[in-house]
Amino acid sequence: MIQKTTLDNGIRVLTEQMPGVHSVTLGVWVLNGSRNESPAQNGISHFIEHMLFKGTENRSARDIALEIDSVGGILNAFTSREYCCFHAKLLAEKIPLAMDLLADVILNSVFNLDEMEKERRVILQEILMIEDDPEELVHDLFSRRFWQGHPLGMPIQGTLETVGGISRDSLTAFVEEHFCGCNLLVCAAGNLEHADIVDLVAANFGRLSPGHGAVAKVPPLATRSLDFIERDLEQVHFCLGTCSLSQNHPDRFASYLLNTILGGSMSCRLFQKIREEHGLAYSIYSYLNCHSDAGAMVIYSATGNDNAAMVISLILQELRKLSIEPVSERELTSAREQLKGNLLLSFESTESRMMRLAKNEIYLGRYPSLMEIIAEFDRIGRDDLLRLSGELFRDDFLNLQMVGRTGRIDFPLLDLTLG
């Protein structure tokens, strides 16, 4: 059963009971991510995420780690383009401890200057690590170019320049402005009682001010481009992408099926064509990168310089086929059953249920049941996928980013069109 309560200061509390499990996963979601930053502040949300575990008025960084470890729990956090999440999984009877700890790090962090400089060095090394990893780098490059000139295109971790320029005052000012009741969502799933969670949230977060409400987001415009970063590598790593759908779009379930058929499994078209039939790449896959008001479908692969133009040409051929020929009934049934199976398995996890609960609140404002989601997949037919492919796979949306010795690619053979 899913229940929701909104506190007087605007904090939304959502819970889902899962009878028969021993654990609870608790998440505190701050509804601001890297897209809410200015270019000069890029990376500040991610920096704050790191700093909130570095000591509070009541606990040292070591105390924070030991307190969760000592009860067999797991504590973690992540930053995305649209939110930050601080979450813990532990035995149900230890939830008061987790709520107290999460409230402490979010409300009482001291942002010690020595710890801040240490963590700045850690983040700068994280950025350099991405620069040294061509697969990570090309995904980052794709987002920057596809959403060029829009905050969605800024890297979540920031850049060497922006992270180097973030001050303690800017960190505390950002927290004061954005960590407020109207931007906070507390979700829990597992062996729990809703009223108990609401009482814990009120006791621990009740003093938080409501804030001023969310700032209206400006939807991005996708940019068609072909760019590359020259690196001395044995392979060319690339991302080829096009526009997809937002998180709440009516056709989103069709896009999940389309992505699965194209590049979402070992039996997908791209894996079978590029790896199994032609032997041109070890890794090839596609994924959806969806936000509140926009989305992208991205294909990644890596191959030798001599093969790059051919691999990209074969990918474009598959995109073209999907936009002019209906998929087979067998492909559609296989993709449908794969997604339904993945969904059913995820419902066994308190962490997955907590994440799903939060994202449904953020993007939909409602909580589709398991049977409702399955029915959505079942109602989608071959004609729906053909129509959606024609809408998404268009020349004016195509964006290609490459990392490697791109000077050795025969670019005249690289015709970035679907014909």
LUMBA-401712 format. One record per residue (C-alpha): residue number from 1; x, y, z. Coordinates in Angstrom, 1 decimal, always signed. Layout:
<sites>
   nr       x       y       z
  NUM       X       Y       Z
...
</sites>
This chain:
<sites>
   nr       x       y       z
    1    +0.0    +0.0    +0.0
    2    +1.3    +3.5    -0.9
    3    +0.5    +6.4    +1.3
    4    +1.4   +10.1    +1.1
    5    +1.4   +13.0    +3.7
    6    +2.5   +16.6    +3.1
    7    +3.9   +18.3    +6.2
    8    +3.2   +21.9    +7.1
    9    +6.6   +23.0    +5.7
   10    +5.9   +21.3    +2.3
   11    +7.9   +18.1    +2.8
   12    +6.2   +15.2    +1.0
   13    +6.4   +11.9    +2.8
   14    +5.6    +8.8    +0.8
   15    +5.7    +5.2    +1.9
   16    +5.1    +1.7    +0.5
   17    +4.5    -1.2    +2.8
   18    +6.2    -4.5    +1.8
   19    +4.9    -7.2    +4.2
   20    +7.3   -10.1    +4.8
   21   +10.6    -8.2    +4.3
   22   +13.0    -7.4    +7.2
   23   +14.4    -4.2    +5.8
   24   +13.4    -0.6    +4.9
   25   +15.1    +1.6    +2.4
   26   +14.8    +5.3    +3.2
   27   +15.6    +8.1    +0.8
   28   +15.7   +11.9    +1.2
   29   +15.4   +13.5    -2.2
   30   +16.4   +17.1    -2.8
   31   +14.7   +18.2    -6.0
   32   +17.6   +20.2    -7.4
   33   +20.3   +18.8    -9.6
   34   +23.0   +20.0   -12.0
   35   +20.4   +21.6   -14.3
   36   +19.5   +24.0   -11.5
   37   +23.1   +25.4   -11.4
   38   +24.5   +28.4   -13.2
   39   +27.4   +27.8   -15.6
   40   +29.8   +29.3   -13.0
   41   +28.4   +27.0   -10.3
   42   +28.5   +23.8   -12.3
   43   +29.2   +20.9   -10.1
   44   +28.0   +22.5    -6.8
   45   +25.2   +20.0    -6.2
   46   +27.6   +17.1    -6.6
   47   +30.2   +18.9    -4.3
   48   +27.5   +19.3    -1.7
   49   +26.6   +15.6    -1.9
   50   +30.2   +14.8    -1.1
   51   +30.5   +17.3    +1.7
   52   +27.3   +16.2    +3.6
   53   +29.1   +13.1    +4.7
   54   +32.2   +15.0    +6.0
   55   +31.0   +15.9    +9.4
   56   +28.1   +17.7   +11.2
   57   +27.6   +19.6   +14.4
   58   +27.0   +16.2   +16.1
   59   +29.0   +13.6   +14.2
   60   +32.4   +13.4   +12.6
   61   +32.8   +11.8    +9.1
   62   +34.0    +8.6   +10.9
   63   +31.0    +8.6   +13.2
   64   +28.6    +8.8   +10.2
   65   +30.3    +5.8    +8.6
   66   +30.5    +3.7   +11.8
   67   +26.9    +4.4   +12.9
   68   +25.5    +2.8    +9.8
   69   +28.1    +0.0    +9.6
   70   +27.5    -1.0   +13.2
   71   +23.9    -2.0   +12.4
   72   +24.7    -3.7    +9.1
   73   +23.2    -0.9    +7.1
   74   +24.1    +0.7    +3.8
   75   +24.4    +4.5    +3.4
   76   +24.9    +6.2    +0.0
   77   +24.0    +9.2    -2.2
   78   +24.0   +10.3    -5.8
   79   +23.5   +13.4    -7.8
   80   +21.6   +13.6   -11.1
   81   +20.6   +16.4   -13.4
   82   +17.3   +16.9   -11.7
   83   +17.8   +15.8    -8.1
   84   +20.1   +14.6    -5.3
   85   +19.2   +11.5    -3.3
   86   +20.6   +10.5    +0.2
   87   +19.5    +7.0    +1.0
   88   +20.0    +4.2    +3.6
   89   +19.0    +0.6    +3.7
   90   +18.9    -1.2    +7.1
   91   +16.7    -3.4    +9.3
   92   +13.2    -2.0   +10.0
   93   +13.8    -1.4   +13.7
   94   +16.8    +0.8   +12.9
   95   +14.9    +3.3   +10.8
   96   +14.8    +5.9   +13.6
   97   +18.7    +5.9   +13.6
   98   +18.7    +6.3    +9.8
   99   +16.3    +9.2    +9.8
  100   +18.2   +11.0   +12.6
  101   +21.5   +10.5   +10.7
  102   +20.1   +11.7    +7.3
  103   +18.5   +14.7    +8.9
  104   +21.8   +15.5   +10.7
  105   +23.9   +15.4    +7.5
  106   +21.3   +17.4    +5.5
  107   +20.5   +20.1    +8.2
  108   +23.7   +20.3   +10.3
  109   +26.7   +19.8    +8.1
  110   +29.5   +22.1    +9.1
  111   +31.4   +22.3    +5.7
  112   +34.8   +22.3    +7.4
  113   +37.3   +24.1    +5.2
  114   +40.0   +21.5    +5.6
  115   +37.6   +18.7    +4.7
  116   +36.3   +20.8    +1.8
  117   +39.7   +21.3    +0.2
  118   +40.3   +17.5    +0.6
  119   +37.0   +16.7    -1.0
  120   +37.7   +19.2    -3.8
  121   +40.9   +17.3    -4.6
  122   +38.8   +14.0    -4.6
  123   +36.3   +15.5    -7.1
  124   +39.0   +16.9    -9.3
  125   +40.5   +13.4    -9.5
  126   +37.0   +12.1   -10.3
  127   +36.8   +14.5   -13.2
  128   +40.3   +13.5   -14.4
  129   +39.4    +9.8   -14.1
  130   +36.4   +10.5   -16.5
  131   +38.8   +12.3   -18.9
  132   +41.0    +9.2   -18.9
  133   +38.2    +6.8   -19.5
  134   +37.1    +7.1   -23.2
  135   +33.7    +5.4   -22.6
  136   +32.8    +7.7   -19.7
  137   +34.2   +10.7   -21.6
  138   +32.2   +10.1   -24.8
  139   +28.9    +9.8   -22.8
  140   +29.8   +13.1   -21.1
  141   +30.7   +14.7   -24.4
  142   +27.4   +13.6   -26.0
  143   +25.3   +15.3   -23.2
  144   +27.3   +18.5   -23.6
  145   +26.9   +18.7   -27.3
  146   +23.3   +17.3   -27.6
  147   +22.0   +19.8   -25.0
  148   +24.5   +22.5   -25.9
  149   +23.8   +25.9   -24.3
  150   +21.3   +24.4   -21.8
  151   +21.9   +23.3   -18.2
  152   +21.1   +19.7   -19.0
  153   +24.3   +19.7   -21.1
  154   +26.5   +20.6   -18.2
  155   +28.4   +17.7   -16.6
  156   +27.0   +16.6   -13.2
  157   +30.5   +16.5   -11.6
  158   +31.4   +20.0   -13.0
  159   +34.6   +20.9   -14.6
  160   +38.1   +21.5   -13.3
  161   +37.6   +25.2   -13.6
  162   +34.2   +25.4   -11.9
  163   +34.9   +23.0    -9.1
  164   +38.2   +24.8    -8.5
  165   +36.3   +28.0    -8.0
  166   +33.5   +26.9    -5.6
  167   +33.8   +28.5    -2.2
  168   +32.5   +27.5    +1.2
  169   +30.1   +30.5    +1.1
  170   +28.7   +29.4    -2.2
  171   +28.1   +25.9    -0.9
  172   +26.3   +27.1    +2.2
  173   +24.3   +29.7    +0.2
  174   +23.2   +27.0    -2.3
  175   +22.1   +24.7    +0.6
  176   +20.2   +27.5    +2.3
  177   +18.4   +28.4    -1.0
  178   +17.6   +24.9    -2.3
  179   +17.4   +22.5    +0.7
  180   +13.9   +23.6    +1.8
  181   +10.6   +21.9    +2.5
  182    +9.1   +22.4    -0.9
  183   +12.1   +20.8    -2.5
  184   +12.3   +17.8    -0.2
  185   +10.8   +14.4    -0.7
  186   +11.2   +11.6    +1.8
  187   +10.3    +8.1    +0.6
  188   +10.5    +4.8    +2.3
  189    +9.7    +1.2    +1.2
  190    +9.7    -2.0    +3.2
  191    +8.6    -3.2    +6.6
  192    +7.1    +0.0    +8.0
  193    +4.0    +1.9    +9.2
  194    +3.3    +5.1    +7.3
  195    +2.3    +7.0   +10.5
  196    +5.7    +6.1   +12.1
  197    +7.7    +7.4    +9.1
  198    +5.6   +10.7    +9.1
  199    +6.3   +11.2   +12.8
  200   +10.0   +10.6   +12.3
  201   +10.2   +13.1    +9.4
  202    +8.2   +15.7   +11.3
  203   +10.5   +15.3   +14.4
  204   +13.7   +15.4   +12.4
  205   +12.9   +17.8    +9.5
  206   +10.1   +19.9   +11.0
  207   +12.3   +22.9   +11.5
  208   +13.2   +23.2    +7.9
  209   +11.7   +26.3    +6.2
  210    +9.2   +25.8    +3.4
  211   +11.2   +27.8    +0.9
  212   +10.0   +29.7    -2.2
  213    +9.0   +26.9    -4.5
  214   +10.6   +25.4    -7.6
  215   +11.9   +27.7   -10.4
  216   +10.3   +27.1   -13.8
  217   +12.4   +25.0   -16.1
  218   +13.2   +26.0   -19.6
  219   +12.9   +23.0   -22.0
  220   +16.1   +22.2   -24.0
  221   +16.5   +22.1   -27.7
  222   +18.5   +19.2   -29.1
  223   +21.5   +20.1   -31.3
  224   +22.6   +18.2   -34.4
  225   +26.4   +17.9   -34.5
  226   +29.4   +15.7   -35.3
  227   +32.3   +16.3   -32.9
  228   +35.4   +14.4   -31.7
  229   +38.1   +14.5   -29.2
  230   +41.4   +13.3   -30.5
  231   +43.1   +10.7   -28.2
  232   +45.8    +8.1   -28.9
  233   +43.7    +5.0   -28.5
  234   +43.4    +1.7   -30.2
  235   +39.7    +2.1   -30.7
  236   +37.3    +4.9   -31.5
  237   +34.6    +5.2   -28.8
  238   +31.4    +6.9   -30.0
  239   +27.9    +7.9   -29.0
  240   +25.2    +8.3   -31.7
  241   +21.9    +9.7   -30.4
  242   +18.6   +11.2   -31.3
  243   +15.7   +12.9   -29.4
  244   +13.5   +10.7   -27.3
  245   +10.7   +11.4   -24.8
  246   +10.3   +13.0   -21.4
  247    +9.7   +10.9   -18.3
  248    +5.9   +11.6   -18.4
  249    +5.3   +11.4   -22.1
  250    +2.2    +9.2   -23.1
  251    +4.4    +7.2   -25.5
  252    +7.2    +6.5   -22.9
  253    +6.3    +2.7   -22.7
  254    +6.6    +2.4   -26.4
  255   +10.0    +4.1   -26.2
  256   +11.1    +1.5   -23.6
  257   +10.2    -1.3   -26.0
  258   +11.8    +0.4   -28.9
  259   +15.1    +0.8   -27.0
  260   +15.0    -2.8   -25.9
  261   +14.6    -4.0   -29.5
  262   +17.3    -1.7   -30.8
  263   +20.1    -2.1   -28.2
  264   +18.8    -3.2   -24.8
  265   +19.9    -6.8   -24.6
  266   +22.1    -9.5   -26.1
  267   +19.2   -10.5   -28.5
  268   +18.7    -6.9   -29.7
  269   +19.2    -5.8   -33.3
  270   +22.5    -3.9   -32.8
  271   +24.2    -6.6   -30.8
  272   +23.2    -9.3   -33.3
  273   +24.1    -7.2   -36.3
  274   +27.4    -5.5   -35.2
  275   +28.9    -8.1   -32.9
  276   +27.4   -11.5   -33.8
  277   +27.0   -11.1   -37.5
  278   +29.9    -8.8   -38.5
  279   +32.3    -9.2   -35.5
  280   +33.0    -5.4   -35.5
  281   +32.7    -4.6   -31.8
  282   +32.8    -6.2   -28.4
  283   +30.4    -3.7   -26.7
  284   +27.4    -2.1   -28.3
  285   +24.2    -1.0   -26.5
  286   +21.5    +1.7   -26.4
  287   +19.8    +3.5   -23.5
  288   +17.3    +6.2   -22.8
  289   +18.3    +9.4   -21.0
  290   +15.0   +10.9   -19.9
  291   +14.2   +14.1   -18.0
  292   +11.1   +16.0   -16.9
  293   +10.8   +17.9   -20.2
  294   +13.1   +16.1   -22.8
  295   +14.9   +12.9   -23.6
  296   +17.6   +11.3   -25.7
  297   +18.1    +7.8   -27.1
  298   +21.8    +7.1   -27.2
  299   +23.8    +4.3   -28.8
  300   +27.3    +3.5   -27.6
  301   +30.0    +1.4   -29.2
  302   +33.8    +1.1   -29.6
  303   +35.6    -0.3   -32.6
  304   +38.9    -0.1   -34.5
  305   +39.5    +3.0   -36.6
  306   +39.1    +1.1   -39.9
  307   +35.7    -0.2   -38.8
  308   +34.2    +3.0   -37.4
  309   +32.5    +4.3   -40.5
  310   +31.0    +0.8   -41.3
  311   +29.7    +0.4   -37.7
  312   +28.0    +3.8   -37.7
  313   +26.6    +3.1   -41.2
  314   +25.1    -0.3   -40.0
  315   +23.6    +1.5   -37.0
  316   +22.0    +4.1   -39.2
  317   +20.6    +1.3   -41.4
  318   +18.9    -0.3   -38.3
  319   +17.4    +3.1   -37.3
  320   +16.1    +3.5   -40.9
  321   +14.6    +0.0   -40.9
  322   +12.8    +0.7   -37.6
  323   +11.3    +3.9   -39.1
  324   +10.0    +2.2   -42.3
  325    +9.3    -1.4   -41.4
  326    +7.2    -2.8   -38.5
  327    +9.2    -4.9   -36.0
  328    +8.2    -8.6   -36.0
  329    +5.6    -9.9   -33.6
  330    +8.3   -12.1   -32.1
  331   +10.6    -9.1   -31.4
  332    +7.8    -7.2   -29.8
  333    +6.8   -10.1   -27.6
  334   +10.4   -10.8   -26.6
  335   +11.0    -7.1   -25.6
  336    +7.7    -6.9   -23.8
  337    +8.4   -10.0   -21.8
  338   +11.9    -8.9   -21.0
  339   +10.7    -5.6   -19.6
  340    +7.9    -7.1   -17.7
  341   +10.3    -9.7   -16.2
  342   +12.7    -7.0   -15.2
  343    +9.9    -5.0   -13.6
  344    +8.6    -8.0   -11.6
  345   +12.1    -8.7   -10.3
  346   +12.6    -5.1    -9.2
  347    +9.5    -5.2    -7.1
  348   +11.3    -7.7    -4.8
  349   +13.8    -5.0    -3.7
  350   +13.0    -2.3    -1.1
  351   +15.6    +0.0    -2.8
  352   +14.0    -0.4    -6.2
  353   +10.5    +0.2    -4.8
  354   +11.7    +3.4    -2.9
  355   +13.4    +4.7    -6.1
  356   +10.3    +4.0    -8.2
  357    +8.0    +5.6    -5.6
  358   +10.1    +8.8    -5.6
  359   +10.4    +9.1    -9.4
  360    +6.7    +8.5    -9.9
  361    +6.0   +11.4    -7.5
  362    +8.6   +13.6    -9.2
  363    +7.6   +13.0   -12.8
  364    +4.0   +11.7   -12.7
  365    +2.4   +12.8    -9.4
  366    +0.8    +9.4    -9.3
  367    +1.8    +5.8    -8.6
  368    +0.9    +3.3   -11.3
  369    +0.4    -0.2   -10.0
  370    +2.3    -3.2   -11.3
  371    -0.8    -4.4   -13.2
  372    -1.3    -1.0   -14.8
  373    +2.3    -0.9   -16.0
  374    +2.0    -4.4   -17.5
  375    -1.2    -3.4   -19.2
  376    +0.6    -0.4   -20.8
  377    +3.2    -2.7   -22.3
  378    +0.6    -5.2   -23.5
  379    -1.5    -2.6   -25.3
  380    +1.5    -1.4   -27.5
  381    +1.5    -2.8   -31.0
  382    +3.9    -2.9   -33.9
  383    +2.2    +0.1   -35.5
  384    +2.9    +2.2   -32.4
  385    +6.6    +1.4   -32.6
  386    +6.7    +2.2   -36.3
  387    +5.0    +5.5   -35.7
  388    +7.3    +6.4   -32.8
  389   +10.4    +5.4   -34.8
  390    +9.4    +7.7   -37.6
  391    +9.0   +10.6   -35.2
  392   +12.3   +10.1   -33.4
  393   +14.7    +8.8   -36.0
  394   +15.2   +11.9   -38.1
  395   +18.3   +13.4   -39.7
  396   +17.8   +16.8   -37.9
  397   +18.0   +15.1   -34.5
  398   +21.1   +13.0   -35.1
  399   +24.2   +13.7   -33.0
  400   +27.5   +11.8   -33.1
  401   +30.4   +12.2   -30.7
  402   +33.7   +10.4   -30.9
  403   +36.8    +9.9   -28.9
  404   +40.0    +8.3   -30.3
  405   +42.3    +8.6   -33.3
  406   +39.5   +10.0   -35.4
  407   +42.0   +11.4   -37.9
  408   +42.2    +7.9   -39.3
  409   +38.5    +7.6   -40.0
  410   +37.4    +7.9   -43.6
  411   +34.9   +10.7   -43.0
  412   +33.6   +10.7   -46.7
  413   +32.2    +7.3   -45.9
  414   +30.5    +8.7   -42.8
  415   +27.2    +9.9   -44.1
  416   +25.2   +11.0   -41.0
  417   +21.8   +10.6   -42.5
  418   +19.0    +8.1   -42.4
  419   +18.3    +8.4   -46.2
</sites>
